[in-house]
């Protein structure tokens, strides 16, 4: 029977969250691994037609009659959306088992092996995770897998990995029971927070220690012949004492066995991303691929953002993973760490043969690099006194022509952008109106300001400290503005003052007259 002949019904576990835009609703099925979907108000009204079983065509006709719209046009517009909702199990075949409401397989106080369940953590259609208590009061986690298609392999891989690493860099396995659809694992609970949350609460030295311990944990794992297969911060738990434990080994590889690869995400390695772009099967996970994923995690912990900008549609994101170079720390607003960034660039090389020979050599290189002091950014100059002189009751306002006003407006806009200064923002609006929103000329090639901004652009692109030093040297030679000096952002003391401020924020630096600054 084809999809247009089946009778569908809105699943009882579907949840709706109104969004900020009028009429838009985020729709998700409780217990599903499918990401939420954003629907318009019209699509939600059509979805309401499936509160009772209906074919896709019948539901569109009923909605069209009630809304007074053309049914054929509505069918053309909505059919693809409805089919997508059937594939994500928001709409399910009526009277099928998949249309039943989600029910937990266990209840509080159930005995599972040696554990007694105390609290559900997550209940999905194919698995459950519970907190539990062991005899003597020890805390445990109970993981139940019931996936007819993949569960047996997931549990088999997790058991194989845990037998190798249990209690070392992973929770200790207490008890296990296999079933055809997966099985049940009882593990000692790891008391810790995900690595990304730990990094947010840490200072610079704490993030360095965290990065080193994460790499040490994966080095130990690889030395035991195990690849994790699912690197992301939620699977790396950090205890109050700093101990790192890895969890969730359902995709693990033990002694070069084969396991399915993850289907995407920022921790995907370039070779797997390239295979997805070509619609080909990914090569089996190996140590070089996992080294890349660990390097992404470490980069993110240290810099506060991932090495690649993947805020884009999926195909473009895969292309960036397959071909992209990591961004320098300075481009992310982080303090430059040239030695650390060199190590991470190698571990993040697109060509796996250019990465480190092993996790151990990666660890050793990172440990040495973390001991190298960071390159401090220059202090932000205090321009408060200068801004007061540019107020509308001053001599500069009284005597400036349109061209000079454009220089003042640019200076004030840059100060406001880089520092958030409220006075600079307000004055920039006034001066911009005064000059008719004109911009100053761009600096001529070879002039000090042009050379300095070329160096700042190089520093923002590569993170190289030498380029920042060159820009700071140019700014220093340009001096400071004298009380009666006309505002000029291309030469002289005013240009030097602004350039010193740009050097304190090199990732956001903008050359005078640049479009979109």
VEXDREN-2710 file (C-alpha; in Angstrom, 1 decimal):
% VEXDREN-2710
k/r/px/py/pz
1/UNK/0.0/0.0/0.0
2/UNK/1.5/3.4/-1.0
3/UNK/1.9/6.3/1.4
4/UNK/-1.1/8.2/0.1
5/UNK/-3.4/5.2/0.7
6/UNK/-2.5/4.6/4.3
7/UNK/-4.5/6.2/7.2
8/UNK/-2.3/8.2/9.6
9/UNK/-2.9/9.6/13.0
10/UNK/-1.0/12.2/15.1
11/UNK/1.1/10.3/17.6
12/UNK/-0.1/10.8/21.2
13/UNK/3.5/11.5/22.3
14/UNK/3.8/14.5/20.0
15/UNK/4.7/17.7/21.9
16/UNK/4.3/21.3/20.7
17/UNK/6.3/24.3/21.7
18/UNK/5.2/27.8/20.4
19/UNK/8.1/29.8/19.1
20/UNK/8.7/33.6/19.0
21/UNK/7.5/34.1/15.5
22/UNK/3.7/34.4/15.2
23/UNK/2.1/31.0/14.5
24/UNK/5.4/29.0/14.4
25/UNK/5.5/25.8/16.5
26/UNK/8.3/23.4/17.3
27/UNK/7.0/19.8/17.0
28/UNK/8.8/16.8/18.5
29/UNK/7.8/13.3/19.5
30/UNK/8.6/12.5/23.1
31/UNK/11.1/9.6/23.3
32/UNK/12.2/9.9/19.7
33/UNK/15.8/10.5/18.5
34/UNK/14.5/12.6/15.5
35/UNK/15.3/16.3/16.0
36/UNK/12.3/18.7/16.5
37/UNK/10.8/20.2/13.4
38/UNK/9.6/23.9/13.0
39/UNK/6.2/24.2/11.4
40/UNK/4.1/27.2/10.4
41/UNK/0.7/28.0/11.8
42/UNK/-1.0/26.7/8.7
43/UNK/1.0/23.4/8.8
44/UNK/-0.1/23.0/12.4
45/UNK/-3.7/23.6/11.5
46/UNK/-3.4/20.9/8.8
47/UNK/-1.7/18.5/11.3
48/UNK/-4.8/18.9/13.6
49/UNK/-6.7/17.1/10.9
50/UNK/-4.9/13.9/11.9
51/UNK/-6.3/13.8/15.5
52/UNK/-8.5/11.1/14.0
53/UNK/-7.2/8.6/11.4
54/UNK/-7.1/9.9/7.8
55/UNK/-5.2/9.5/4.6
56/UNK/-2.9/12.3/3.6
57/UNK/-5.3/13.4/0.8
58/UNK/-8.4/13.2/3.0
59/UNK/-6.8/15.4/5.6
60/UNK/-5.7/18.0/3.1
61/UNK/-9.3/18.1/1.7
62/UNK/-10.8/18.5/5.2
63/UNK/-8.4/21.3/6.0
64/UNK/-9.0/23.1/2.7
65/UNK/-12.8/23.1/3.2
66/UNK/-12.4/24.5/6.8
67/UNK/-9.8/27.1/5.7
68/UNK/-11.5/28.0/2.4
69/UNK/-8.3/27.4/0.4
70/UNK/-7.7/25.6/-2.9
71/UNK/-7.3/21.9/-2.1
72/UNK/-5.0/21.2/-5.1
73/UNK/-2.6/24.0/-4.3
74/UNK/-2.6/23.0/-0.7
75/UNK/-1.9/19.4/-1.6
76/UNK/1.0/20.5/-3.8
77/UNK/2.5/22.6/-1.0
78/UNK/1.9/20.3/1.9
79/UNK/2.4/16.8/0.6
80/UNK/6.2/16.8/1.0
81/UNK/5.9/18.2/4.6
82/UNK/3.4/15.5/5.5
83/UNK/5.5/12.7/4.1
84/UNK/8.5/14.1/6.1
85/UNK/6.3/14.0/9.2
86/UNK/5.5/10.3/8.6
87/UNK/9.1/9.5/8.3
88/UNK/9.9/11.2/11.6
89/UNK/7.0/9.3/13.3
90/UNK/5.0/12.5/14.2
91/UNK/2.3/11.0/11.9
92/UNK/2.1/7.2/12.3
93/UNK/0.0/4.5/10.6
94/UNK/-3.3/4.2/12.5
95/UNK/-3.8/1.0/14.5
96/UNK/-0.1/0.0/14.1
97/UNK/2.0/-0.7/17.2
98/UNK/4.0/2.5/16.5
99/UNK/0.8/4.5/17.2
100/UNK/0.8/3.5/20.9
101/UNK/1.8/6.0/23.5
102/UNK/5.3/5.6/24.9
103/UNK/5.4/3.4/28.0
104/UNK/8.4/2.9/30.2
105/UNK/9.5/-0.7/30.3
106/UNK/10.3/-0.4/34.0
107/UNK/8.9/1.4/37.1
108/UNK/10.5/2.9/40.2
109/UNK/11.5/0.2/42.7
110/UNK/11.8/-2.5/40.0
111/UNK/14.7/-4.9/40.6
112/UNK/17.1/-5.2/37.7
113/UNK/19.8/-7.7/38.4
114/UNK/21.4/-6.5/41.7
115/UNK/20.0/-2.9/41.3
116/UNK/16.8/-1.3/42.4
117/UNK/15.5/1.5/40.1
118/UNK/15.1/4.9/41.8
119/UNK/14.5/7.5/39.0
120/UNK/14.1/7.5/35.2
121/UNK/16.8/9.6/33.4
122/UNK/15.7/9.1/29.8
123/UNK/12.9/7.0/28.2
124/UNK/13.1/6.6/24.4
125/UNK/11.3/4.3/22.0
126/UNK/14.4/2.1/21.8
127/UNK/16.1/2.5/25.1
128/UNK/15.9/3.6/28.7
129/UNK/18.3/5.0/31.3
130/UNK/17.6/4.8/35.0
131/UNK/19.3/5.8/38.2
132/UNK/19.4/2.9/40.7
133/UNK/20.8/1.8/44.0
134/UNK/23.0/-1.2/44.6
135/UNK/23.2/-3.2/47.9
136/UNK/25.2/-1.2/50.4
137/UNK/23.9/2.1/49.1
138/UNK/26.2/2.4/46.1
139/UNK/24.6/4.4/43.2
140/UNK/24.3/2.8/39.8
141/UNK/22.9/3.5/36.3
142/UNK/20.8/1.0/34.5
143/UNK/20.8/1.1/30.7
144/UNK/18.1/-0.9/28.8
145/UNK/18.4/-1.3/25.0
146/UNK/15.4/-2.7/23.1
147/UNK/16.1/-2.0/19.4
148/UNK/15.2/-4.9/17.1
149/UNK/17.4/-3.5/14.3
150/UNK/20.6/-2.5/16.0
151/UNK/20.3/-3.2/19.8
152/UNK/22.1/-6.5/19.8
153/UNK/25.2/-5.0/18.2
154/UNK/25.1/-1.9/20.4
155/UNK/25.1/-4.0/23.6
156/UNK/27.7/-6.5/22.3
157/UNK/30.1/-3.6/21.4
158/UNK/29.5/-1.9/24.8
159/UNK/30.1/-5.1/26.7
160/UNK/33.3/-5.9/24.7
161/UNK/34.6/-2.4/25.4
162/UNK/33.6/-2.4/29.1
163/UNK/35.2/-5.8/29.7
164/UNK/38.5/-4.2/28.5
165/UNK/38.2/-0.7/30.2
166/UNK/35.6/-1.1/33.0
167/UNK/36.6/0.9/36.1
168/UNK/39.6/2.5/34.4
169/UNK/38.4/5.3/32.1
170/UNK/34.8/4.1/32.0
171/UNK/32.2/3.1/34.6
172/UNK/32.6/-0.3/36.2
173/UNK/30.3/-2.9/34.8
174/UNK/28.3/-4.5/37.6
175/UNK/25.8/-6.8/35.8
176/UNK/24.6/-7.5/32.3
177/UNK/21.9/-9.5/30.6
178/UNK/21.6/-10.0/26.8
179/UNK/18.4/-10.2/24.8
180/UNK/17.8/-10.5/21.0
181/UNK/16.9/-6.8/20.8
182/UNK/19.8/-5.6/23.0
183/UNK/19.8/-6.2/26.7
184/UNK/20.4/-4.5/30.1
185/UNK/23.5/-3.1/31.7
186/UNK/24.0/-2.1/35.3
187/UNK/26.9/0.2/35.7
188/UNK/28.4/2.1/38.7
189/UNK/27.3/5.7/38.5
190/UNK/29.9/8.2/37.5
191/UNK/29.4/11.4/39.5
192/UNK/30.4/14.2/37.1
193/UNK/29.4/16.9/34.6
194/UNK/29.8/16.9/30.8
195/UNK/33.1/18.2/29.7
196/UNK/31.7/21.3/28.0
197/UNK/29.8/22.4/31.2
198/UNK/33.0/21.8/33.2
199/UNK/35.0/24.0/30.8
200/UNK/32.4/26.8/31.1
201/UNK/32.9/27.0/34.9
202/UNK/36.7/26.7/34.8
203/UNK/39.4/29.4/34.5
204/UNK/42.2/29.2/32.0
205/UNK/44.4/26.9/34.1
206/UNK/41.3/24.7/34.8
207/UNK/40.6/24.4/31.1
208/UNK/44.2/23.4/30.4
209/UNK/44.0/20.7/33.0
210/UNK/40.7/19.5/31.6
211/UNK/42.0/19.3/28.0
212/UNK/45.1/17.4/29.2
213/UNK/43.0/14.9/31.2
214/UNK/40.6/14.3/28.3
215/UNK/43.5/13.5/25.9
216/UNK/45.0/11.3/28.6
217/UNK/41.8/9.3/29.0
218/UNK/41.6/8.7/25.2
219/UNK/45.3/7.8/25.1
220/UNK/44.7/5.2/27.8
221/UNK/41.6/3.9/25.9
222/UNK/43.5/3.5/22.7
223/UNK/46.4/1.8/24.5
224/UNK/43.9/-0.9/25.6
225/UNK/42.9/-1.5/22.0
226/UNK/39.5/0.3/22.2
227/UNK/38.2/3.2/20.1
228/UNK/35.3/5.1/21.6
229/UNK/33.4/5.7/18.4
230/UNK/31.1/8.4/19.9
231/UNK/33.2/11.4/20.9
232/UNK/31.3/14.4/22.2
233/UNK/31.3/16.4/25.4
234/UNK/28.1/14.6/26.7
235/UNK/30.0/11.3/26.7
236/UNK/33.0/12.7/28.6
237/UNK/32.1/13.2/32.3
238/UNK/34.3/15.1/34.7
239/UNK/34.2/14.5/38.4
240/UNK/34.7/17.1/41.1
241/UNK/38.3/15.8/41.5
242/UNK/39.0/16.3/37.8
243/UNK/38.8/12.6/37.0
244/UNK/37.6/12.0/33.4
245/UNK/35.3/9.0/32.6
246/UNK/34.1/8.1/29.2
247/UNK/30.6/6.7/28.7
248/UNK/28.4/5.2/26.0
249/UNK/30.4/2.6/24.1
250/UNK/27.6/1.3/21.8
251/UNK/29.7/2.4/18.8
252/UNK/33.0/1.3/20.2
253/UNK/35.6/-0.6/18.2
254/UNK/37.6/-3.3/20.0
255/UNK/40.8/-4.7/18.4
256/UNK/39.9/-3.4/14.9
257/UNK/36.4/-4.9/14.9
258/UNK/33.9/-3.1/12.7
259/UNK/31.2/-0.8/14.0
260/UNK/28.7/1.7/12.4
261/UNK/29.9/5.3/12.1
262/UNK/28.0/8.3/13.5
263/UNK/26.0/10.0/10.7
264/UNK/27.2/13.6/11.3
265/UNK/27.9/16.4/13.7
266/UNK/30.9/18.6/14.4
267/UNK/33.0/15.7/15.7
268/UNK/32.8/13.8/12.4
269/UNK/36.2/13.4/10.7
270/UNK/36.9/14.7/7.2
271/UNK/37.1/11.2/5.5
272/UNK/33.6/10.3/6.9
273/UNK/32.3/13.7/5.9
274/UNK/33.6/13.2/2.3
275/UNK/32.0/9.8/2.1
276/UNK/28.6/11.3/3.2
277/UNK/29.0/14.0/0.5
278/UNK/29.6/11.3/-2.1
279/UNK/26.7/9.1/-0.7
280/UNK/29.3/6.4/-0.1
281/UNK/29.8/4.0/2.8
282/UNK/32.3/5.5/5.3
283/UNK/35.5/3.7/6.0
284/UNK/35.7/1.9/9.3
285/UNK/36.7/4.0/12.3
286/UNK/40.4/4.0/13.0
287/UNK/42.7/5.8/15.5
288/UNK/43.5/8.7/13.2
289/UNK/39.8/9.4/12.7
290/UNK/39.1/9.4/16.4
291/UNK/42.2/11.5/17.0
292/UNK/40.5/14.2/14.8
293/UNK/37.3/14.0/16.9
294/UNK/39.2/14.3/20.2
295/UNK/41.1/17.3/18.8
296/UNK/37.8/18.9/17.9
297/UNK/36.6/18.4/21.5
298/UNK/39.9/19.7/23.0
299/UNK/39.9/22.7/20.7
300/UNK/36.3/23.5/21.8
301/UNK/37.1/23.2/25.5
302/UNK/40.1/25.5/25.2
303/UNK/38.7/28.1/22.8
304/UNK/35.1/28.1/23.8
305/UNK/33.9/27.3/20.2
306/UNK/34.6/24.6/17.6
307/UNK/37.4/24.8/15.1
308/UNK/35.0/25.1/12.1
309/UNK/31.9/27.2/11.6
310/UNK/29.2/24.6/11.0
311/UNK/26.2/27.0/11.4
312/UNK/25.0/26.2/7.9
313/UNK/23.0/23.7/6.0
314/UNK/24.2/20.1/6.2
315/UNK/25.9/19.7/2.8
316/UNK/27.9/22.9/3.3
317/UNK/28.8/21.8/6.8
318/UNK/30.1/18.5/5.5
319/UNK/32.2/20.3/2.8
320/UNK/33.7/22.4/5.5
321/UNK/34.6/19.4/7.6
322/UNK/36.0/17.6/4.5
323/UNK/38.2/20.5/3.4
324/UNK/38.4/23.2/6.1
325/UNK/41.2/24.5/8.3
326/UNK/40.6/25.2/12.0
327/UNK/40.0/28.8/12.9
328/UNK/42.6/30.5/15.1
329/UNK/41.7/31.1/18.7
330/UNK/41.9/34.9/18.2
331/UNK/39.1/34.7/15.6
332/UNK/36.9/33.3/18.3
333/UNK/37.7/35.9/20.9
334/UNK/40.0/33.5/22.8
335/UNK/43.6/34.4/23.9
336/UNK/46.1/33.3/21.2
337/UNK/47.9/30.0/22.0
338/UNK/50.4/29.6/19.1
339/UNK/52.0/26.4/20.5
340/UNK/48.7/24.8/21.4
341/UNK/47.1/25.8/18.1
342/UNK/50.0/24.3/16.1
343/UNK/49.4/20.9/17.9
344/UNK/45.7/21.1/17.3
345/UNK/46.1/22.0/13.6
346/UNK/48.2/18.9/13.1
347/UNK/45.7/16.7/14.9
348/UNK/42.9/18.3/12.8
349/UNK/44.7/17.9/9.5
350/UNK/42.3/16.9/6.6
351/UNK/44.9/14.3/5.5
352/UNK/45.0/11.6/8.2
353/UNK/48.6/10.8/7.3
354/UNK/49.6/14.3/8.6
355/UNK/48.0/13.8/12.0
356/UNK/50.0/12.4/14.9
357/UNK/51.1/8.8/14.7
358/UNK/49.0/7.9/17.8
359/UNK/47.0/9.4/20.6
360/UNK/50.1/9.0/22.8
361/UNK/52.2/11.3/20.5
362/UNK/49.3/13.7/20.3
363/UNK/49.1/13.8/24.1
364/UNK/52.8/14.3/24.5
365/UNK/52.8/17.2/22.1
366/UNK/49.8/18.9/23.7
367/UNK/51.2/18.5/27.2
368/UNK/54.4/20.3/26.1
369/UNK/52.4/23.0/24.3
370/UNK/50.1/23.7/27.3
371/UNK/53.2/24.6/29.3
372/UNK/54.0/27.4/26.9
373/UNK/52.5/30.7/28.1
374/UNK/49.7/32.2/26.1
375/UNK/50.3/35.4/24.1
376/UNK/48.5/38.2/25.9
377/UNK/46.5/40.7/23.8
378/UNK/47.5/44.3/24.4
379/UNK/45.5/46.2/27.0
380/UNK/42.6/48.2/25.7
381/UNK/43.4/51.9/25.6
382/UNK/41.3/54.3/27.7
383/UNK/39.7/56.7/25.3
384/UNK/37.2/58.3/27.8
385/UNK/38.9/61.7/27.8
386/UNK/39.1/61.8/24.0
387/UNK/35.4/60.9/23.6
388/UNK/34.4/63.8/25.8
389/UNK/36.1/66.2/23.4
390/UNK/34.0/64.9/20.5
391/UNK/30.6/65.8/22.2
392/UNK/28.3/68.2/20.4
393/UNK/29.2/71.1/22.7
394/UNK/32.9/70.9/21.8
395/UNK/35.1/72.7/19.3
396/UNK/35.4/69.7/17.0
397/UNK/31.6/69.6/16.4
398/UNK/31.5/73.4/15.8
399/UNK/34.3/73.4/13.2
400/UNK/34.2/70.0/11.4
401/UNK/33.2/69.9/7.7
402/UNK/31.5/66.9/6.1
403/UNK/34.7/65.1/5.4
404/UNK/36.1/65.5/8.9
405/UNK/32.7/64.5/10.3
406/UNK/33.0/61.2/8.4
407/UNK/36.4/60.5/10.2
408/UNK/34.9/61.3/13.6
409/UNK/31.8/59.1/12.9
410/UNK/34.0/56.2/11.9
411/UNK/36.2/56.5/15.0
412/UNK/33.2/56.6/17.3
413/UNK/31.4/53.7/15.5
414/UNK/34.6/51.6/15.9
415/UNK/35.0/52.5/19.6
416/UNK/31.3/51.7/20.2
417/UNK/31.6/48.3/18.4
418/UNK/34.8/47.2/20.0
419/UNK/34.1/48.4/23.6
420/UNK/30.3/48.7/23.9
421/UNK/30.8/52.3/25.2
422/UNK/27.3/53.9/25.4
423/UNK/28.6/57.5/24.9
424/UNK/30.6/56.5/21.8
425/UNK/27.5/54.8/20.4
426/UNK/25.3/57.9/21.0
427/UNK/27.8/60.3/19.6
428/UNK/28.4/58.0/16.5
429/UNK/24.8/58.3/15.6
430/UNK/24.9/62.1/15.8
431/UNK/28.2/62.4/13.8
432/UNK/27.0/59.8/11.2
433/UNK/23.9/62.0/10.6
434/UNK/26.1/65.1/10.4
435/UNK/28.2/63.6/7.6
436/UNK/25.3/62.0/5.7
437/UNK/26.4/58.5/6.7
438/UNK/29.5/58.8/4.6
439/UNK/32.6/56.7/5.3
440/UNK/36.2/58.0/5.3
441/UNK/38.4/56.9/2.4
442/UNK/40.2/53.6/2.7
443/UNK/43.9/53.9/3.4
444/UNK/46.3/53.9/0.5
445/UNK/48.4/50.6/0.1
446/UNK/51.7/50.9/1.8
447/UNK/50.6/53.5/4.4
448/UNK/51.1/52.6/8.0
449/UNK/47.4/52.1/8.7
450/UNK/47.1/49.8/5.6
451/UNK/50.2/47.8/6.7
452/UNK/48.9/47.4/10.2
453/UNK/45.4/46.2/9.1
454/UNK/47.1/43.7/6.7
455/UNK/49.0/42.4/9.7
456/UNK/45.9/42.2/11.8
457/UNK/44.1/40.3/9.1
458/UNK/47.0/37.8/8.9
459/UNK/46.9/37.4/12.7
460/UNK/43.1/36.8/12.7
461/UNK/43.5/34.2/9.9
462/UNK/46.5/32.3/11.3
463/UNK/46.9/33.2/14.9
464/UNK/50.6/34.0/14.3
465/UNK/51.9/36.4/17.1
466/UNK/54.4/38.0/14.8
467/UNK/51.7/39.6/12.7
468/UNK/50.1/41.1/15.9
469/UNK/53.4/42.4/17.0
470/UNK/53.9/44.2/13.7
471/UNK/50.5/45.9/13.9
472/UNK/51.2/47.0/17.5
473/UNK/54.5/48.4/16.5
474/UNK/52.9/50.5/13.7
475/UNK/50.3/51.8/16.2
476/UNK/52.9/52.7/18.7
477/UNK/54.9/54.7/16.2
478/UNK/51.8/56.8/15.3
479/UNK/51.7/58.4/18.7
480/UNK/48.7/59.8/20.5
481/UNK/46.4/62.7/19.5
482/UNK/47.2/66.2/20.7
483/UNK/44.4/68.4/22.0
484/UNK/44.1/70.5/18.9
485/UNK/44.8/67.7/16.3
486/UNK/42.0/67.2/13.8
487/UNK/40.4/63.7/13.9
488/UNK/41.9/61.6/11.1
489/UNK/41.6/57.8/11.1
490/UNK/44.2/57.4/8.3
491/UNK/47.2/59.1/9.8
492/UNK/48.5/60.8/13.0
493/UNK/47.7/60.4/16.7
494/UNK/43.9/59.7/16.3
495/UNK/44.6/56.9/13.8
496/UNK/47.2/55.5/16.2
497/UNK/44.8/55.6/19.1
498/UNK/42.1/53.7/17.1
499/UNK/44.7/51.3/15.8
500/UNK/45.8/50.4/19.3
501/UNK/42.2/49.6/20.1
502/UNK/41.9/47.5/17.0
503/UNK/45.0/45.6/18.1
504/UNK/43.2/44.8/21.4
505/UNK/40.4/43.1/19.4
506/UNK/42.2/41.7/16.4
507/UNK/39.5/39.3/15.4
508/UNK/37.0/42.2/15.0
509/UNK/39.4/44.7/13.4
510/UNK/38.1/46.7/10.5
511/UNK/40.1/48.9/8.1
512/UNK/38.8/52.5/7.8
513/UNK/36.1/52.8/5.1
514/UNK/35.6/49.0/5.0
515/UNK/32.1/47.9/3.9
516/UNK/30.0/46.1/6.5
517/UNK/32.3/47.1/9.4
END
